[in-house]
Amino acid sequence: MRKILPTDDGKLVLADVPRPELRDDEVEIKVSAIGVNYADVKIRFGYYSDTSRRTPEMGCEVSGVVSRTGRDAHRFAVGEKVFAVSHWGGGYAEYVVVPEYAAFRLPVFLSFEQGAAFPVIAQTAYHLVHTVARIERGETVLIHAAAGGVGTMLVQLCALQGATVIALSSRDTKLERVKRLGATFTLNTSEPIVERVQKITHGEGVSAIFDGNGGAFFPHNFEMLALRGRIMLFGNTAGEIPPLNPYQLVYSSHQLLGFSMRAITATPERYHAAYQWILQRLESGDVKIEIGHRLNLKDAEEAHRLLTSRENYGKIVLLT
């Protein structure tokens, strides 16, 4: 089979490799589509390497058809359409094996492309909005990188909750599309963001900030936060965050909340319940999956370039 592998000098190449070994509790999927995530870029460059344990591979999010089942895997028949998210990845390939519990039947109202595009961004956004931030009607929220995969989903879920949404992005063309998803205000990151947010909120600040960027701008989030406001930090795609003094949270009763999907996958009942909620909204049309780029598997290098240069809108999907 064909699989994308990183070379020693960091490039991505399409190589011929054996099909993966199938364990008793796993299913093999003939991959049709792969969701591209920033975690793939980190994996590519060794961010998650740990010699004491198994190292994850690129491609945790796939859709396709069940091609083999392990001896103890009985939930799916060969030929069934599924989507899957596996912590260990390996999905940048024509075939991948995942634990049976990590696979779900693909609803008839979703295509393979949509099935590969929504799981990670939808689960992340759902739990940021409902589990961590607990957004309520009437609150004002600020969303960094609102035109990205998670960002486009956050805009929609916050709007569904009845929140006023301020969306940030680096390109006006992206902001026009985000506006149609439910953003009340849109700001280009080239603008003086802190001043603009204070003006929009009449000096009160926002109730919640969703930040998957981190980086040098991160401390400025506190300048835009209302009394008792909270910041949800779920990534550092813009780089490391400068040191913070925890005591600065005290005076305005601010909260800084970290989030990773690993905390959710460790509690399967939350994971499954979120899927049910998300799929219902997708079927009803209340929520849309924004796929901005469809590329062939061999073009994984270009997919990563789009992601790291912030040229992408919504989700990037690789097709086999």
C-alpha positions as CSV (number, residue, x, y, z in Angstrom):
1,M,0.0,0.0,0.0
2,R,1.0,3.7,-0.3
3,K,1.7,5.8,2.8
4,I,3.1,9.3,3.4
5,L,6.3,9.1,5.5
6,P,8.6,11.9,6.7
7,T,12.2,11.8,5.6
8,D,15.2,12.5,7.8
9,D,15.3,16.1,6.4
10,G,11.7,16.7,7.2
11,K,10.1,16.3,3.7
12,L,7.0,14.2,3.1
13,V,7.2,11.4,0.5
14,L,4.7,8.8,-0.7
15,A,6.2,5.3,-0.1
16,D,5.2,1.7,-0.7
17,V,4.9,-0.1,2.6
18,P,3.3,-3.3,3.8
19,R,-0.3,-3.2,5.0
20,P,-0.5,-2.8,8.8
21,E,-0.7,-5.7,11.2
22,L,-4.2,-6.3,12.5
23,R,-4.6,-7.0,16.2
24,D,-7.6,-8.9,17.6
25,D,-9.5,-5.9,18.9
26,E,-8.9,-3.7,15.8
27,V,-10.5,-3.0,12.4
28,E,-8.7,-2.2,9.2
29,I,-10.1,0.6,7.1
30,K,-9.5,1.1,3.4
31,V,-9.1,4.9,3.6
32,S,-11.0,7.2,1.4
33,A,-10.3,10.6,3.1
34,I,-8.0,11.9,5.8
35,G,-8.5,15.0,7.9
36,V,-5.3,17.2,8.3
37,N,-4.7,18.6,11.7
38,Y,-1.9,20.8,13.2
39,A,-1.0,17.9,15.4
40,D,0.2,16.2,12.2
41,V,2.7,19.0,11.7
42,K,4.0,18.6,15.2
43,I,4.2,14.8,14.8
44,R,6.1,15.3,11.6
45,F,8.8,17.3,13.3
46,G,9.1,15.1,16.4
47,Y,7.1,17.2,18.9
48,Y,5.5,14.2,20.4
49,S,8.5,11.8,20.3
50,D,9.0,9.8,23.4
51,T,11.3,6.9,23.4
52,S,9.7,5.4,26.5
53,R,6.3,4.9,24.7
54,R,4.9,4.4,21.2
55,T,5.2,7.5,19.0
56,P,2.1,8.6,17.2
57,E,2.0,8.9,13.4
58,M,0.4,11.6,11.2
59,G,-3.2,11.0,10.4
60,C,-5.5,10.4,13.4
61,E,-8.7,11.2,11.5
62,V,-10.0,9.1,8.6
63,S,-13.0,7.8,6.8
64,G,-13.5,4.8,4.5
65,V,-14.7,1.2,4.4
66,V,-14.0,-1.6,6.8
67,S,-11.7,-4.0,5.0
68,R,-10.7,-6.5,7.8
69,T,-11.8,-7.1,11.3
70,G,-9.8,-8.6,14.2
71,R,-10.9,-11.9,15.9
72,D,-12.5,-10.0,18.8
73,A,-13.9,-7.1,16.8
74,H,-17.6,-7.7,16.1
75,R,-19.3,-4.3,15.8
76,F,-18.6,-3.9,12.0
77,A,-18.9,-6.0,9.0
78,V,-16.4,-5.8,6.1
79,G,-17.7,-3.3,3.6
80,E,-19.3,-0.9,6.2
81,K,-18.6,2.8,5.8
82,V,-17.0,4.3,8.9
83,F,-15.1,7.3,10.3
84,A,-12.5,6.9,13.0
85,V,-10.2,8.9,15.2
86,S,-7.1,7.1,16.6
87,H,-4.7,8.6,19.0
88,W,-1.8,6.7,17.3
89,G,-2.6,7.9,13.8
90,G,-1.1,6.2,10.8
91,G,-3.9,7.5,8.6
92,Y,-1.9,9.1,5.9
93,A,-2.2,5.9,4.0
94,E,-4.4,3.7,1.8
95,Y,-5.1,1.4,4.8
96,V,-5.0,2.0,8.5
97,V,-5.9,-0.1,11.6
98,V,-7.7,1.4,14.6
99,P,-9.1,0.0,17.8
100,E,-12.7,-1.0,17.2
101,Y,-14.0,1.4,19.8
102,A,-12.4,4.3,17.9
103,A,-14.5,3.7,14.8
104,F,-18.1,4.8,14.1
105,R,-20.6,4.2,11.4
106,L,-20.6,7.0,8.8
107,P,-24.1,8.5,8.6
108,V,-25.8,8.4,5.2
109,F,-26.0,12.2,5.3
110,L,-22.2,12.6,5.4
111,S,-19.7,12.0,2.5
112,F,-16.3,10.4,3.1
113,E,-14.8,13.9,2.9
114,Q,-17.1,15.2,5.6
115,G,-16.6,12.1,7.7
116,A,-12.8,12.7,7.8
117,A,-13.2,16.5,8.3
118,F,-15.5,16.8,11.3
119,P,-14.5,14.5,14.2
120,V,-11.6,16.3,15.7
121,I,-12.7,19.9,15.1
122,A,-16.3,19.2,16.2
123,Q,-15.4,17.3,19.3
124,T,-12.8,20.0,20.3
125,A,-15.3,22.9,19.7
126,Y,-18.2,21.1,21.4
127,H,-16.2,20.5,24.6
128,L,-14.6,23.9,24.6
129,V,-18.0,25.5,24.4
130,H,-20.1,23.2,26.5
131,T,-17.7,21.3,28.9
132,V,-15.0,23.9,29.6
133,A,-16.3,27.5,28.9
134,R,-20.0,26.7,29.4
135,I,-21.0,29.5,27.1
136,E,-24.4,31.1,27.9
137,R,-26.9,33.2,25.9
138,G,-26.0,36.8,25.9
139,E,-22.3,36.4,26.5
140,T,-19.7,37.9,24.2
141,V,-16.9,35.7,23.0
142,L,-13.6,36.2,21.1
143,I,-12.4,33.5,18.8
144,H,-8.8,33.5,17.5
145,A,-8.1,31.8,14.1
146,A,-11.8,31.8,13.5
147,A,-11.4,30.7,9.9
148,G,-9.5,27.5,10.7
149,G,-11.0,24.1,11.2
150,V,-11.8,24.4,14.9
151,G,-12.5,28.1,14.6
152,T,-15.2,27.7,12.0
153,M,-16.9,25.2,14.3
154,L,-16.5,27.4,17.4
155,V,-18.2,30.3,15.6
156,Q,-21.2,28.1,14.8
157,L,-21.5,26.5,18.2
158,C,-21.1,29.8,20.1
159,A,-23.7,31.4,17.8
160,L,-26.1,28.5,18.5
161,Q,-25.7,29.2,22.2
162,G,-26.9,32.8,21.6
163,A,-23.5,34.4,22.2
164,T,-22.2,37.5,20.4
165,V,-19.2,36.3,18.4
166,I,-16.1,38.4,17.6
167,A,-14.1,36.5,15.0
168,L,-10.4,37.1,14.3
169,S,-8.5,36.1,11.1
170,S,-5.6,37.3,9.1
171,R,-7.5,37.7,5.8
172,D,-10.6,39.6,4.9
173,T,-11.7,37.0,2.4
174,K,-11.8,34.4,5.2
175,L,-13.7,36.8,7.5
176,E,-16.4,37.3,4.9
177,R,-17.0,33.5,5.0
178,V,-16.9,33.4,8.8
179,K,-19.5,36.1,9.0
180,R,-21.9,33.8,7.2
181,L,-21.4,31.2,9.9
182,G,-22.7,33.4,12.6
183,A,-20.0,35.9,13.6
184,T,-21.4,39.2,14.8
185,F,-18.2,41.1,14.4
186,T,-15.0,40.3,12.4
187,L,-11.6,41.7,12.9
188,N,-8.4,41.4,10.8
189,T,-5.4,40.6,13.0
190,S,-3.6,43.5,11.3
191,E,-5.9,45.8,13.2
192,P,-5.3,47.0,16.8
193,I,-7.2,44.1,18.2
194,V,-7.3,45.1,21.9
195,E,-8.5,48.6,21.1
196,R,-11.2,47.3,18.7
197,V,-12.5,44.7,21.1
198,Q,-12.7,47.3,23.9
199,K,-14.7,49.6,21.6
200,I,-17.1,46.8,20.5
201,T,-17.7,45.8,24.1
202,H,-18.0,49.4,25.3
203,G,-15.0,48.9,27.5
204,E,-16.3,45.9,29.4
205,G,-14.3,43.2,27.6
206,V,-15.5,39.8,26.5
207,S,-16.8,36.9,28.7
208,A,-14.7,34.2,27.0
209,I,-11.7,33.9,24.7
210,F,-10.9,30.8,22.7
211,D,-7.2,30.6,21.8
212,G,-5.5,27.8,20.0
213,N,-2.6,30.1,18.8
214,G,-0.7,30.9,22.0
215,G,2.4,32.8,21.0
216,A,3.7,36.2,21.9
217,F,0.2,37.8,21.6
218,F,-1.3,35.5,24.3
219,P,-0.8,37.9,27.3
220,H,-2.9,40.5,25.5
221,N,-5.9,38.3,25.9
222,F,-6.2,39.5,29.6
223,E,-6.5,43.1,28.4
224,M,-9.7,42.1,26.5
225,L,-11.3,40.0,29.2
226,A,-14.3,41.1,31.3
227,L,-14.6,40.7,35.0
228,R,-14.9,36.9,35.8
229,G,-14.0,36.2,32.2
230,R,-12.2,33.0,31.1
231,I,-9.6,32.1,28.5
232,M,-9.7,28.6,26.9
233,L,-6.2,27.7,25.8
234,F,-6.1,24.6,23.5
235,G,-2.9,25.0,21.3
236,N,0.2,26.9,20.5
237,T,0.3,27.1,16.7
238,A,1.8,30.6,16.9
239,G,4.6,29.5,19.2
240,E,5.5,29.4,22.9
241,I,3.7,31.6,25.4
242,P,5.7,34.1,27.4
243,P,5.8,33.4,31.2
244,L,2.7,34.5,33.1
245,N,2.3,35.5,36.7
246,P,-0.7,33.5,38.0
247,Y,-1.5,36.3,40.5
248,Q,-2.6,38.5,37.7
249,L,-5.8,36.4,37.5
250,V,-6.9,37.4,41.0
251,Y,-7.9,41.1,40.8
252,S,-10.5,40.6,38.0
253,S,-11.3,37.0,38.9
254,H,-10.1,35.8,35.6
255,Q,-9.8,32.1,34.7
256,L,-7.3,30.4,32.4
257,L,-8.5,27.0,31.4
258,G,-6.4,24.4,29.4
259,F,-8.0,21.8,27.2
260,S,-6.9,18.8,25.3
261,M,-9.1,16.1,23.6
262,R,-7.1,13.5,25.6
263,A,-9.1,14.4,28.6
264,I,-12.3,13.6,26.7
265,T,-11.2,10.4,25.0
266,A,-10.3,9.1,28.5
267,T,-14.0,9.3,29.3
268,P,-15.8,7.5,26.5
269,E,-19.3,8.4,27.6
270,R,-18.6,12.1,27.1
271,Y,-16.9,11.3,23.8
272,H,-19.9,9.3,22.5
273,A,-22.5,11.7,23.8
274,A,-20.8,14.6,22.0
275,Y,-20.9,12.7,18.8
276,Q,-24.7,12.2,19.1
277,W,-25.2,15.9,19.7
278,I,-22.9,16.9,16.9
279,L,-24.4,14.5,14.3
280,Q,-27.9,15.6,15.1
281,R,-26.9,19.2,14.4
282,L,-25.1,18.2,11.2
283,E,-28.2,16.3,10.0
284,S,-30.5,19.2,10.8
285,G,-28.2,21.7,9.0
286,D,-27.7,23.8,12.2
287,V,-24.0,23.1,11.9
288,K,-21.9,22.9,8.7
289,I,-18.5,21.3,8.0
290,E,-16.4,23.8,6.3
291,I,-13.9,22.1,4.0
292,G,-11.7,24.6,2.3
293,H,-9.2,22.4,0.5
294,R,-9.2,18.9,-1.0
295,L,-5.9,17.5,-2.0
296,N,-4.6,14.1,-3.2
297,L,-2.7,12.0,-0.6
298,K,0.6,12.6,-2.5
299,D,0.2,16.4,-1.9
300,A,0.4,16.1,1.9
301,E,3.4,18.5,1.8
302,E,1.2,21.2,0.3
303,A,-1.5,20.5,2.9
304,H,1.0,21.2,5.7
305,R,2.3,24.3,3.9
306,L,-1.3,25.7,3.7
307,L,-1.8,25.0,7.4
308,T,1.5,26.4,8.7
309,S,1.3,29.5,6.5
310,R,-2.3,30.1,7.6
311,E,-3.5,30.1,4.1
312,N,-6.2,27.5,4.7
313,Y,-9.8,28.2,5.3
314,G,-11.7,25.6,7.3
315,K,-10.6,22.0,7.1
316,I,-8.0,20.4,4.8
317,V,-8.8,16.9,3.5
318,L,-6.5,14.5,1.8
319,L,-8.1,12.0,-0.7
320,T,-6.7,8.6,-1.6
